Amino acid sequence: MTEPARNPQIWVDADACPAVIRDILFRAAERTQVAVTLVANQWLRTSALPNVRALQVQGGFDAADDAIVERVRPGDLVVTQDIPLAARALERGAQAVNPRGERYSADSIAERLSMRNFMEELRGAGVQTGGPAVFHARDRQAFANQLDRWLATRGSAPLPRKSD
């Protein structure tokens, strides 16, 4: 027996997702009725909308990531800063974008994983690599633009490449 078709939905790696990005997602959920699920190791306040929910997972290494990967389907969108999670989502046929509006793709994920591992090795050796750049209004706008593109296609085609 085949599984009934379902609309693509949005999965959010919410432990490190900026509140402003969650607000953009809540407004999109209200406007378009897309299902949004925030997955985190901690309790999160969500919108009162029926299509927005929070899934709290047990604290543990990659528990939220594993919960997302178990549930994500082709065409869904995963919002995450976690490059290994983005790679796993892409392998499952989902699309992935980070809160700064940078799209992860099959073409770029290997390079991003390699750079992430290299930076981790540097930090492990005691090299100060600095933290992430400050989150700007342009990052918020870039995310909103990528989200709007995904919503327009609802996962039917890959997100267009960022044009900067």
Contacts in CASP RR format, 6 or more apart in sequence:
PFRMAT RR
TARGET T0000
AUTHOR 0000-0000-0000
METHOD contacts of the structure
MODEL  1
MTEPARNPQIWVDADACPAVIRDILFRAAERTQVAVTLVANQWLRTSALP
NVRALQVQGGFDAADDAIVERVRPGDLVVTQDIPLAARALERGAQAVNPR
GERYSADSIAERLSMRNFMEELRGAGVQTGGPAVFHARDRQAFANQLDRW
LATRGSAPLPRKSD
6 73 0 8 1.000
7 34 0 8 1.000
7 35 0 8 1.000
7 154 0 8 1.000
8 34 0 8 1.000
8 73 0 8 1.000
8 75 0 8 1.000
8 76 0 8 1.000
8 77 0 8 1.000
8 154 0 8 1.000
8 155 0 8 1.000
9 34 0 8 1.000
9 35 0 8 1.000
9 36 0 8 1.000
9 37 0 8 1.000
9 76 0 8 1.000
9 77 0 8 1.000
10 25 0 8 1.000
10 28 0 8 1.000
10 29 0 8 1.000
10 34 0 8 1.000
10 35 0 8 1.000
10 36 0 8 1.000
10 37 0 8 1.000
10 76 0 8 1.000
10 77 0 8 1.000
10 78 0 8 1.000
10 79 0 8 1.000
11 37 0 8 1.000
11 39 0 8 1.000
11 68 0 8 1.000
11 71 0 8 1.000
11 72 0 8 1.000
11 76 0 8 1.000
11 77 0 8 1.000
11 78 0 8 1.000
11 79 0 8 1.000
11 89 0 8 1.000
11 94 0 8 1.000
12 22 0 8 1.000
12 25 0 8 1.000
12 36 0 8 1.000
12 37 0 8 1.000
12 38 0 8 1.000
12 39 0 8 1.000
12 78 0 8 1.000
12 79 0 8 1.000
12 80 0 8 1.000
13 39 0 8 1.000
13 40 0 8 1.000
13 64 0 8 1.000
13 65 0 8 1.000
13 68 0 8 1.000
13 78 0 8 1.000
13 79 0 8 1.000
13 80 0 8 1.000
13 81 0 8 1.000
13 82 0 8 1.000
13 85 0 8 1.000
14 22 0 8 1.000
14 38 0 8 1.000
14 39 0 8 1.000
14 40 0 8 1.000
14 44 0 8 1.000
14 54 0 8 1.000
14 64 0 8 1.000
15 40 0 8 1.000
15 41 0 8 1.000
15 42 0 8 1.000
15 64 0 8 1.000
16 81 0 8 1.000
16 82 0 8 1.000
17 38 0 8 1.000
17 79 0 8 1.000
17 80 0 8 1.000
17 81 0 8 1.000
17 99 0 8 1.000
18 99 0 8 1.000
18 135 0 8 1.000
20 135 0 8 1.000
20 140 0 8 1.000
21 79 0 8 1.000
21 99 0 8 1.000
21 140 0 8 1.000
21 143 0 8 1.000
22 38 0 8 1.000
24 140 0 8 1.000
24 143 0 8 1.000
24 144 0 8 1.000
24 147 0 8 1.000
25 36 0 8 1.000
25 52 0 8 1.000
25 79 0 8 1.000
25 147 0 8 1.000
26 36 0 8 1.000
26 46 0 8 1.000
26 47 0 8 1.000
26 49 0 8 1.000
26 52 0 8 1.000
28 34 0 8 1.000
28 36 0 8 1.000
28 147 0 8 1.000
28 148 0 8 1.000
28 151 0 8 1.000
29 35 0 8 1.000
29 36 0 8 1.000
29 47 0 8 1.000
29 49 0 8 1.000
29 51 0 8 1.000
29 52 0 8 1.000
30 47 0 8 1.000
30 49 0 8 1.000
32 151 0 8 1.000
33 51 0 8 1.000
34 51 0 8 1.000
34 151 0 8 1.000
34 154 0 8 1.000
35 51 0 8 1.000
35 52 0 8 1.000
35 53 0 8 1.000
36 51 0 8 1.000
36 52 0 8 1.000
36 53 0 8 1.000
37 52 0 8 1.000
37 53 0 8 1.000
37 54 0 8 1.000
37 55 0 8 1.000
37 71 0 8 1.000
38 44 0 8 1.000
38 46 0 8 1.000
38 52 0 8 1.000
38 53 0 8 1.000
38 54 0 8 1.000
38 55 0 8 1.000
39 54 0 8 1.000
39 55 0 8 1.000
39 57 0 8 1.000
39 64 0 8 1.000
39 67 0 8 1.000
39 68 0 8 1.000
40 54 0 8 1.000
40 55 0 8 1.000
40 56 0 8 1.000
40 57 0 8 1.000
40 64 0 8 1.000
41 56 0 8 1.000
41 57 0 8 1.000
41 58 0 8 1.000
41 59 0 8 1.000
41 60 0 8 1.000
41 63 0 8 1.000
41 64 0 8 1.000
42 56 0 8 1.000
43 54 0 8 1.000
43 56 0 8 1.000
44 54 0 8 1.000
44 56 0 8 1.000
46 52 0 8 1.000
46 53 0 8 1.000
46 54 0 8 1.000
55 67 0 8 1.000
57 63 0 8 1.000
57 64 0 8 1.000
57 66 0 8 1.000
57 67 0 8 1.000
62 85 0 8 1.000
65 80 0 8 1.000
65 82 0 8 1.000
65 84 0 8 1.000
65 85 0 8 1.000
65 88 0 8 1.000
68 78 0 8 1.000
68 80 0 8 1.000
68 85 0 8 1.000
68 89 0 8 1.000
69 85 0 8 1.000
69 88 0 8 1.000
69 89 0 8 1.000
69 92 0 8 1.000
72 78 0 8 1.000
72 89 0 8 1.000
72 92 0 8 1.000
72 93 0 8 1.000
72 94 0 8 1.000
73 92 0 8 1.000
73 93 0 8 1.000
73 94 0 8 1.000
74 92 0 8 1.000
74 93 0 8 1.000
74 94 0 8 1.000
75 93 0 8 1.000
75 94 0 8 1.000
75 95 0 8 1.000
75 154 0 8 1.000
75 155 0 8 1.000
75 156 0 8 1.000
76 89 0 8 1.000
76 94 0 8 1.000
76 95 0 8 1.000
76 155 0 8 1.000
77 94 0 8 1.000
77 95 0 8 1.000
77 96 0 8 1.000
77 97 0 8 1.000
77 147 0 8 1.000
77 150 0 8 1.000
77 155 0 8 1.000
78 85 0 8 1.000
78 86 0 8 1.000
78 89 0 8 1.000
78 94 0 8 1.000
78 95 0 8 1.000
78 96 0 8 1.000
78 97 0 8 1.000
79 96 0 8 1.000
79 97 0 8 1.000
79 98 0 8 1.000
79 99 0 8 1.000
80 86 0 8 1.000
80 89 0 8 1.000
80 96 0 8 1.000
80 98 0 8 1.000
81 98 0 8 1.000
81 99 0 8 1.000
81 132 0 8 1.000
83 104 0 8 1.000
83 109 0 8 1.000
83 112 0 8 1.000
83 113 0 8 1.000
83 116 0 8 1.000
84 113 0 8 1.000
84 116 0 8 1.000
85 96 0 8 1.000
86 96 0 8 1.000
86 98 0 8 1.000
86 104 0 8 1.000
86 109 0 8 1.000
86 112 0 8 1.000
87 104 0 8 1.000
87 109 0 8 1.000
87 113 0 8 1.000
89 95 0 8 1.000
89 96 0 8 1.000
89 104 0 8 1.000
90 96 0 8 1.000
90 104 0 8 1.000
90 105 0 8 1.000
90 106 0 8 1.000
90 109 0 8 1.000
95 103 0 8 1.000
95 104 0 8 1.000
95 150 0 8 1.000
95 155 0 8 1.000
95 158 0 8 1.000
95 159 0 8 1.000
96 103 0 8 1.000
96 104 0 8 1.000
97 103 0 8 1.000
97 104 0 8 1.000
97 143 0 8 1.000
97 146 0 8 1.000
97 147 0 8 1.000
97 150 0 8 1.000
97 159 0 8 1.000
98 104 0 8 1.000
98 143 0 8 1.000
99 135 0 8 1.000
99 139 0 8 1.000
99 143 0 8 1.000
100 135 0 8 1.000
100 139 0 8 1.000
100 142 0 8 1.000
100 143 0 8 1.000
101 139 0 8 1.000
101 142 0 8 1.000
101 143 0 8 1.000
101 145 0 8 1.000
101 146 0 8 1.000
101 162 0 8 1.000
102 142 0 8 1.000
102 162 0 8 1.000
103 146 0 8 1.000
103 159 0 8 1.000
103 161 0 8 1.000
103 162 0 8 1.000
104 112 0 8 1.000
105 158 0 8 1.000
105 159 0 8 1.000
105 161 0 8 1.000
119 129 0 8 1.000
122 129 0 8 1.000
123 129 0 8 1.000
142 162 0 8 1.000
146 159 0 8 1.000
146 162 0 8 1.000
149 159 0 8 1.000
149 160 0 8 1.000
150 159 0 8 1.000
END
